[in-house]
Each structure stands twice: as structure tokens, then as C-alpha cells.
Amino acid sequence: MSSDDEREEKELDLTSPEVVTKYKSAAEIVNKALQLVISECKPKAKIVDVCEKGDSYIREQSGNMYKNVKRKIERGVAFPTCISVNNTVCHFSPLASDEAVLEEGDLVKIDMGCHIDGFIALVAHTHVLQEGPVAGKAADVIAAANTAAEVALRLVRPGKKNKDVTDAIQKVAAAYDCKIVEGVLSHQLKQFVIDGNKVVLSVSSPDTRVDDAEFEENEVYAVDIVASTGEGKPKLLDERQTTIYKRAVDKNYHLKMKASRFIFSEISQKFPIMPFSARALEEKRARLGLVECVNHELLQPYPVLHEKPGDLVAHIKFTVLLMPNGSDRITSHSLQELQPTKSIDDPEIKAWLALGTKTKKKGGGKKKKGKKDDKPEESSAAEPMDATTNGASQE
């Protein structure tokens, strides 16, 4: 590697203003796409149509950026639009032939992502298809996910450890009588890497071990919080519901079936790095070919998981840039007005929510732990219940 290449390597983090701009451009697109998808979520709307609208919007808007630059800049969907309803946990992004529709009163989780030049902005949001405030169990589980997200935002900061976040979000969920769903990971994001090595476990359990990690300045994280009124131990009910896959870049295998080779070469051309939906492939051939690709680990599936019927699941995901002057949450959407049956009176959780997200001084020595010179200037965002209607109106 020439020293030129090494310099290139170095600059591609948040110390480069151009990188920050690309993250923020991707975030702006995905936030607007989320707004659009929420406005399309109406009773009797076909889920696949709404997913398609989200993806098209991201493709269109990102395609308009960096059109006239010398070097071809990759951009587009970083995670296909998913709309998972009620007790479905995640990754529901059906094929064109699927007839599933939304119904009045459904609790809908929308999950999507955009990237510009491989710099990824992800977001997930929970919305109930009804007029007026959300009450009861639905309000509890959304408040649990949202408050856990607000706490995580304040604990994913330089000097803190991944374990601190895992413990805190479980404590928050318990305060609402909910569980954080097992198996969900929050990942560090890097250019073209949606699942970086530094991760935060949602739930620490004997069978999932991750390396201890400390957050550092100039890193980017997708903080992913899924809460449930049930056990929080989701199940795969039907493999055929899986439609989202990601090319496993480090795996090779000589595929036997012609259909598999055809589909795999199409994937390698169109979706070499980011997760994609089988909707984007030719349907008849795809179904057949994907199986062999997955069996030989050339593709990593994103399975559709379920809690028990009657359980409700809420999902909040946001992207945060750990800038030198504090945390910058670049993706979000305001919630409907919630009227949970529980409120937070735990002093430890209240203290976490009171932490500011901006650090006052640039550089300089490390701040002492527990010092109160972080002004909670953003604490209004953290009031579990104040995420009401500002900006939630659609048009």
C-alpha cells in the first residue's frame, strides 16, 4: 500500500467533514422516507406497496445526489423498508405476490436505511394506526422502547462501555413491565459496513457473548431497541417469510444449480454489499436459487421473527455520530401522543435521562465520571412522555 492509500484509509471517519455531510445527507433522506411511509400506512393499504414506496423514495432521492462527480459514488437503499405488524418483531418486507394489508389499530414497526457512498443512516419507528393518543399496553411498549432509546443515546458515548447500555435498557423496559427482545444487536457502522465489530447486546444471556467494548470519539452506531409485552424470545415461524438477505463477502462456494448461479451473479452485480429484498430479483427463479445460496452461507438471511399472538412489539432504531462536541442523533421521528399505564420513578433511570448529549468543552482532559457539568439541555427530548405530537402531523 502506498502512503497515499494509507492516508485515504485514515480520513474516512467523522474527522472528515465530507464524511459527516454524507451521513447527514443519508439521514435526511431516510427521515423523509420514514415520514412518507408513515403517511402511507392506512387501513387496507397493502404492505408490499408501502415497502416499495419507501424504497423507491430512497432510491430516487439518493440518486439525485453526487450525480456529476468524477468518481462514481454508490448510493441508495442500505436496508430495505420493512413493515412488521403487532407481534411480528422485524424484517417483514413481503414479495409482490403477498396480499397482507394493514388494519385499523395495528401497531406498525417501520425499519429502513439509506446510504451515500457507503455511509449509512438507519432508522426504525413505531406507529399505531389510529386517531388520537395511544393508551394501554401499546403505549407501554412504545414508551419502553422510546425511553430505552433515549437512555441508550446518553450512554453510547466515549468512555462508556457496551455492557452499560445493555444493562440500562433492560432496566428501562422492566419499568414499563416489558422485556427487551433478545438477539437484537446495535452495531458500529463504518463505510459500507452495516454490522461493524463493536456491538451492544440488547439482552446479556449465557448463549450470546460479545466482546467488551468501549465507545470512542468519531465512531458511528446504529442503536437498535426492540421491546415486547411478551417474553422477548422471538421465534422463526416460517422460513418462507424471509425476503431480506445480505451477501456474505468472506464466503465462497461453487453453486451447483443453474438458478442459484444466475441469482447469485445478479446479487453480486446489484447488491454486492448492502442488504437487499428478494422483491428486487426475478421472483420465480429467485426463490429456488436463494435456498442454495443461504445453505452454503453465501447469503446471510434476515429472518422474520414473531412473539406470541397477542403480544405487542415496538421498535426504535436511530443512528448516532459520536462527534468531538457530543452525540449527534441524525435519524428519528416524533412519536404519537402516548398515555402509558406506567411512569418512570426509578432515580437511576431519571439520572440517565437527565444527562445531556452534548459535551461542553472540546478536547482537554477526560471528564470525571458523574460530574454534573453536562447541562441536560436536551432533557426535554428525554421526558419519556414529551415525545408527543411535534412534527408528527403528516403533511
N, C-alpha and C positions, 0 to 999 in steps of 0.2 A: 504493500500500500504506500503510495506517495504521501508526503506530508500534507499535500492538498486534500486528499481523501480524508485523512485523519481530522483535518480542520472541519471539513464538511460534517463528519460524524458528530463532532463536539457541539456544533451550533444548533442542532435540531432539537433543542428543548426550549423551555419558556424564556431562556435568556435571550432568545432571538425574537425581536418584535414581530417579525414576519410570521413566525410560528404562532404567536399569541393571536395575531389577526386571523389566521386560518382557523384556529379553534373557535374564535368568536363568530366568524362567518358561518361555519358549520352549525354552531349553536343557534344563531339567529334563524337559519333555515329550518332547523328541526323544531324549534319552538313554534314557529309559524305553521309548520306542517301539523304539529300536535293540535294547535288551535283549530285548524281546518278539520282534522279528523273528529275532534270533539263535536264540532258543529254538524258533522255528517252522521253522528251516532244518534239515530232516531229509531223509535219503534218501527219494526218491519224492514229496516234497512238490511240489505244483505251484507254479511260480514266481509265476504271476499271483495265486494265492490268498495267498501270503505277502506280496506287494507290497500287496495290497488290505488285509490285516490291519494293516500298518504305517500306511497312510494313514487307515484308519478310526480307529485308536487316536489318531492326532494330531488328527483332526477332533473326536473325542469329547472328549478331554482339554482341548483349547484352547477348545472350545465351552462348557466349564463355567466358563471364566474371564471376568471382567468381564461377567457376564450382566446385572447390574442397574444398569448405568451409563446416564446420560442420553444421552451421545453414543454412537452405535453404533460399537463397536470391531471392526474387521476382525481375523480371526484364523483360523488353520488351517494347511493344508499349504503350506510355502514351496517345497518341492521334492519331487515325487512319489517314493515309495520305489522304488529301483532295486536289482535283484539281478543282478549281472554275474558270470559264472562263468568261471574258468580264464583263457583267452586273450582273452575279451571284456573290453574296457577299461572301458566305462562306459555308463550311460543305458539299460540293458536293463530295461524295465518293460512287459511284454507286454500285449496285449489279452486280453479274457476268453476268446476262442476259441483262444488259444495253449496247446498241450499240453506245453510244456517243463517238465521236472521236474529236481529236484536229485538228485545221485548221491553215494554214499559216496566220500569222498576229494576231492570238489570243493573248489576254492579259491573262496570266495564273497566278493564285494565288495558291501557294503550301503551305500547312499547315500541320504540323506533330509534333510528340513528342516521346521522349524515356524516360524511367526511369530505374534507377538502385537502387534496394532496396527502391523504392518509392520516390527517389529524382529525380525530373522531370526537363527535359530540353525541352522547346518548341521553335519552330521556324516557321515563315511564311515568304514567299518571293514572289516577283512578277517578272515575266519574260515574255517578248514578243517573240512570235515565228517568228523571222525574223533575217536576217543578218544585220550587221551594226547598227549604232546608232538609238535609238528610238526618234522620234520627236513628235511635236503636242500635242494633248490632252492626249495621252497615257503617254508621257514624263512628262507632267504637273502633272498628278495624281500620278505617281510613285514618282516623286520628292517631291510632297506634303507629301506622306506617309513617305518617307525616311527622309526628313528633320524634320518632326514632330517626328519621332523616335529618331533622333539624339538629338533633343531638350529634349525629354522625358528622354533620357538616362542621360542627365545632370541635370534634375530636380527631378528625382527619386533618392533622396539622403537624408541621415539622416538630420533631421531638416526641410526639406521641407514638404509641405502638398499636399495631393492628388488633392485638388482644383487647386493648382498652375499648375499642369500638364494639367488638363482638359482645363483650360483657354489658356495655351500656345499652345497646339496642334491645337486648333481651329483657333488661330491667324495665325499659320503657314499655315494651309490649305487654309485659306482665301487669303493669299498672292499669292497662285497659282490658285486662282479662283476656288477652290474645297471646298468640305464640308467633315468634319469628319463624318463618318457614325454613326448614333445613335444606342444605345443599345449594343455597344461593351464594354466589361469591361476588364480592366487589373487587374489581381488578384495577391495577395500574394500567393506564393507556399510554402507548407510545406510537410513533408514526407507523401506520399500517399494522399495529398490534392491538387487537381489541381485548386480548386476555393476557396482559403482561404478568410477569412472575410474582410481583408483590401483590398479595391478595388479602382481603379481610373476610374471614368466615362469618356467616350470619349466626351460626349456632356451633359452639365447640362441642364435638362429640368424639368418643373414642375412635370411631372408624374414619374420621376425616382429620388428618393432621396437615397443618400448613406451617411453613417456616415462620418463625417470629420475624417481624419486620418493623422498621421504624420509618415513619413518613419523613420525607425530606423536601426542602425547598425546590421549586421548579419541577416537581412531579405533577402528574395529572391522574385523577382517579374517577372511575365511574362507580358511584356509591349506589348500591342496589339493595333496596329494602322491600321484603315481601312479608306481610303479616296475615295471619289467619285466625278466624274464630274457632277453628278446629285444632287438630293435633299438631299441625305443622310438619307432617311427614307425608309429603305428596307421593302419589303412585302414578306409574305409567299404565294407562288402561288399554291403549290401542296404538301399536307402533305405526299403524297406517295413518294416524293423525299427524305424524311428524312430517313437516314440509321444509324446515329450515336446516341448512347444512353449512358447514364451513370446510374448505379444503384443508386437510392436514398437511402442511407444507413439507414436513420432515419424513413423510411416509411414501414408499414406492412399492408397487406390486404390478405384475403383468396380468391385466384383466383378461379373463377367458372369453366372456361373452361379447359379441359384437355390439349389442345395445349398450353395454357398460362402457366399452371403449368410446363409442360415439358420444355418450352423455358426458363422459369424463373429459373428453377433449373440448367439448363445448364449455364445461365448467372452467377448465383451465384457461380458456381464452377469455370468457366473460367475467368470471368471478374467481380470479386466482388467489385472492387474499381474504376478502370480507365475506361474512355470512350472506347467504342468498336464499331465496324461496324457490322451491320446485315449480311454482307458478311460472317462473321465467323460462322454464325449459319446456320442450315439447312433451305434452302430458303422457301420452300412451307409452312412448319409448322410455321416458324418464323413470316411471315407477319401477320398471323392470331393472334398468341399469343401476339405479341408485342402491338397490339392495346389495349387489356385489361390491360396489364401492364402499359401502358402510361396513360390510362384513370384513373387508380387508383393511379397514381403518384409513382408507384414503380420504374419507369424509367423516367429519365429526357431526353427529346429529344433535339438534336442539329439541329434545323430546317435549311433547305436550303432557304436562303433569296435572294431576287432579287431587284436590282434597275430597272429603266425602260429600255426597249430595247434601245440600242444606248448609254446609259451611260457606263462609264468605272469605274471599281473599282480596287484599288490597296491595297495590304495588306502587312504590315511588322510587324512581331512579334519577339521579342527576349527575352531571359532570362538573368536577371542581378543579380549578387550576390553583396550585399552591404557589402563589406569587410571593415575591420578597416582602410585599407590604400586606400580606394576608391572603385569606382564601377567597377565591372568586368563583361563585357558583354560576355557571353560564347557561345551564338548562333548567327550566322549571315551568310550571303553570299553576295559577292560583286555584285553590280548591273551591268547591261549592260550600255554602254555609253548612256547618256540621253542628249537631246537637248530641254529643256523645252522652252516654249514661254515666261515664266515669270522668273524674278530673284528676289532674296530677297534684298530689300534695307531698310527694317524696322530696325532701330537701336536696338530696344529691342530684336528682333529675332537674330540679329547679335551678340548681347552681350551674349545671351543664348548659341549660338553655340561656342562662344569663351571660355566658361567655360571648365576647364579641368575635367577629370573624375577621376583623382587620387588625393587624398589629400596628401599634403607633409608630415605633421607631424603625428606621431602615437599618439593616446591618447591625453592627455593635455586638456586644456580648450576648450570650443566651439569657433569656429572661428567667428569673427564678420561678419555679413551679408554684402555682397557687397565688401568685401576685395578682392584685386586683387592678392593675393598670390597663387591662384590656377593657376599654369602655364598651359596655354592651350596646353599641349604637344600633345593632341590628336586632335587638331583642324583640322588637315588635314582630319580626318575622317568626320568632320562636314561640310566641304565645301560642300554645297548642291550638287555641280556638280562633286566633285572629286571622287565619288564612281564609278569610271569608270571600266576599264577592268581588273584591277589587280586581278588575281586569277579567273576571270570569264571564262577563257577558260576551256573547259570541261575535257580534258584528263590529 
